[in-house]
Amino acid sequence: MTEREKILIIDDAPEIGRFYNSVLTPSGFDVLIASDSTKGILIAETERPHLIMLDLRLPDVDGLHVLNMLRSKEATKKIPIIVFTGSASKQKADEALFLGADAFIFKGMMPITQLVDKIRSLIASSTDPK
């Protein structure tokens, strides 16, 4: 049996985690959810997900800080990261991409089929061996 690819969602809103779980699980992914940066980084380091979806607005620290931390750690630096948010400027998107995000999306603005295709594409092109 083939291992299902793991997606880590780092978002403080429980409904967002439930939503992505409900759409990504039927698409063949195992979904892990973290509600803050500390849990997210710990899960990323221990579970080594195939991809991380990171919210910009977290209760404890800015998502860009978390992105920077994930990119600086040996265990997580090559994991593809999609930064997502419900409200941000083009400047924040550019900053996230500059800091190493593989993609930037606005919550609810990308059709689910397109998101699943983007996730699969990023995982396929990842240089992080599992």
ABEGO torsion letter per residue (X at the ends): XBBBBBBBBBBABAAAAAAAAAAAAAAGBBBBBBABAAAAAAAAAAAGBABBBBBABBAABBAAAAAAAAAABAAAAABBBBBBBABBBAAAAAAAAAAGBABBBBBGABBAAAAAAAAAAAAAABABBX
